[in-house]
Amino acid sequence: MVALKYVIIGVVVVVVVVAAALVLLPTLHQAPVQYVGSPNGYEAFVPDGQTINYNGHTDPTGTLILSNGNTIQNAVWNGQYANTIIQNHNQIVQLNNQFVGQTDPVNNQPYVPLQDFYVIEGQVPVQQVTINGQTYYVIEASSINPANIAGFYTYSPWIPNFVVAINTPGTYAAGLPGNSPVFQWTNTTGTVAYQTMVYQHYAHVFGGAVLVLPNKIIPYGITSSPSGTAISFDLPQQSYNPPS
């Protein structure tokens, strides 16, 4: 009877320890990976400045904008470039804190908040997961060809329009000459065009690019990484001169 008594006590101890471990660890439920977006289009991940610990990694969270304009909230960027995105975003936030509130010396308009975002060419592998009751949509970035990922930054309200523009046939990228009259435009377009140039002196980014559409332009900048070679908007090949 004594031996049996010790066996029972040992089992109870093990059960208690396992139960305690289950309480301390986050509960994770995963669904199969699905591909979202268009095989021939562009999607964009917009970080929100928050991070989550996923499978032992610190990953940025944000919104995934699809090529058709639909959005997926609570997106998580997992895999390649996760740390780079966190660092890029922190740099842009720091520069916003430094410059927003000051005046553009060329057009005398106030600087505006800029936002980094990351364009993916083709469909995006996404896995729906539930962590402690919260649903997230994890972008499995390591399954994406690095040539199909590129980072950009522009005025934050323009990002949805940027995604629409790059998915519109005929849109092309161009660079602004140093003496471009666009910098003197007394509107947000002129301000953002010049502001992207200012930021390139303080971070690993390059400014002075524009998307050219039939009736407008969208100024933007480019991050040094990621810099997908398959995305033409990452490397403008011509200069833009506004019609006189």
N, C-alpha and C positions, 0 to 999 in steps of 0.2 A: 504493500500500500504506500510506503514511503516513496519508493521509486516512481510510482504512478503520479503521486502528488507533485513531484518536481517536474515531471514531463508537462503536466497541465500548466504549471506556472510559467515554464519556458515558452510555451505556445502563446499564452496571454501577453507576455512581454513583447514577443515578435510582432503580434498583431497590433499592439499599441504603437510601436515604433513605425510600422508601415503606414498606419493611419495618420500619424503626425506628419510623415513625409508627404503624403498626398495632400494634406491641408496647406503645406508650405509651398508646393510646386504649383505653377499656373496650369489650369486645365486647357488642353489644346485639342481641338477637333479640326480635321482637315478634309476638304473635298478634293476631287480630282482636278488637275490643272486644266483650265480652259483657255482658249485663245480668243481674245476680244479685239475689236477694231477691224480695219480693212487690210487685206493682203497687199494692196497697192497704195495705201494711204499713210498718213502720219498721225500719230497719237502723241500726247504730251503729259508728262508727270510734273505737277507743280507742288514743290515741298511747302509745308506749312510751318516749318520751324520746330516741329515736335519730333521725337524719336520714340521707338519702342524696342524692347529687347525681344528678339525673335530668334529662337533656336540658338541662343547664346551670342547673337550678334546685335549690335546697335544699328537699327535701320531707320531712315527718315520716313515720315508719314506725310500724306498730302492728298491731292486730287488727281485722278487720271482723266484727262479730256480725250475723248475718242474723236476719230476723224469726222463723224457725223454730228459732232457738237454735244453729244450726250456725255455726262460725267459720272465717274465712280468715286464716291467719297470713301474716306477711311482706307485709302490705298497705302501700301507699304512697299518701298523699294528695297528688295533683298538681293544680295549678291554683288556682282562687280559694280564699281563706282559708288557704292553706298556711302563710304567714308568721304569720297570726293564731293558728292552732292552735299553732305553735311557741311564740309569745309567751305564750299562755294557759297552756300546759302548764308552761312555765318559772315562771310566777307561782305556780301551784298547788304545784309542787315546792318553791319557796322558802318558801311559807307553811307547808307541811308540815314543812320543816326548822326553822322558827321555833316552831311550836306543838305538834307531836306530841312527847309526853313531858311536856307540861304538863297541868294539870287543868282541866277545865270548871268554872268557878266557880259554876255554877247547880246541876248535879247531882253535882258532886264525882267525876266519872269521867274517866279519861284521854282526851285527844283522840286521834283515829285518822287514818290517812292518807286523804286525799281524792284523787280522780282526775277529771280532765276527760274528756269524751267528746262525740261529735258525731253527732247523730241526723239521718238522711236519710229523708224520706218518699218512698216508692215505690222502684222498682228502681234499682240502682246500676250505672253503666257502669264496667266493670273490664277492663283489658287485661293479660294475662299477658305478662311480659317476662323475659328472662334476661340478667343482667349479670354477666360474668365467671364464668359457671357457676352463679350463684345465681338462683333463681326468685323473682320478686316479682309482686304483683298490684296494679296501679296503678289507683287510683280517679281517673277523669277528672272531677274536681269542677267544672271549668268548663262541663261539659255538663249540670249539674244546675241547676234553677231555684233561685236564692238563697232564695226563699221556702220551699223545702223542706229547708233546712239550719239546724239550731239546736244551740248548744253548751250543755252541762250539766256539773255536777260533783256527786259524791256519794262515799260510802264505796266504795272500789274493789271489794271482793268483792260489792257489791250490783249492779254494772252489768249482769251477765247477767239478774238478776231484774227490773231496771228495763226492759230491752228486752222481756222477756216481758210485763211489766205493761202497757206502752203498746200492745202488740199484743193485749191482752185486752179484749174489749168490756165497757164499763161502767166502766173505769178513767178517773178524771178528776183534774185538777190543782187544787190549792187552796193558799192562802197561810195562814201561821200568824200570828195576831195577836201583837203584842209581848208580851202577858201570857199567852200560851198555856201551859197546864199541860204540854204535850208537852216543853218545855224542861227540866222538872223530872224527867222520867222517868229513873230510874237504870239505863238500858240504852243500847246503842249508838244506838238510834233517837233518844232524847233528846239524846245527845251530838252526833250529826251534825246534827240540826235546829239546835242552837245554834251549832255550829262553822261552818255555812254562813253564818250571820249575822255571825260574827266576821270571816270572810275577806272579806266585802264591803267592809270598811273599809280594806282594803289592796290590792285589785285591782279590775279592771273586771268585777266579777261581782255577782250579787244572790242573797241567801240567803233561807231561810225558806219554801220551797215544799215541798209533799208530793204524792206520788201517792197517791190514795185507792183502796184495794181493799176488797172486802167484809170481810176479816178482818185487815187490817194497813195501815200507811202506810209509804211510802218517802220520807224527807226528801231534798231535793236543792237545788242552787242552779243559777243560769242565768248564762251568760256574756253580756256585752254585745254580743259579735259572735263568730260569726254568730248571728243572731236571726230565724230564718225565721218569717214571719208566718202561714204555712199550718200550722204545728205548734202546736196548741192548748196543749200542755204547756209552751210557752215563755212563756205569759202567763196565769197562773191568774186566773180571774174570780170566785172565791168564797173565803170563809174556811173553815178547818177547825176544828171544835171536837170533841174526842173525846167519845164517849158517856160519861156519868157512871155 
